Amino acid sequence: MITNASSLTLGALRQTFGLRLDSSDRFFDEWLNNAPTLTEAELQGLDRLTRNSCGATKRARMQIK
């Protein structure tokens, strides 16, 4: 079991807790109720975050194999 937050990796989370990517637009859709409209800058930031996290997930997957 992972006990030290400084030792957490995506690979360890995937292996220990079965963490997996869900790219569905409906994932946590209750958060979208009454949500404010995002600015173009916010949308670009989210796109960048998504690309970075998907890349990290792929790297973690490669490390596990």
Protein Blocks (a to p, Z undefined) as FASTA:
>chain_A
ZZbfklgcfklmmmmnopacdfbfkgoklmmgopacddfklmmmmmmmmmmmmmmmmmmm
mmmZZ
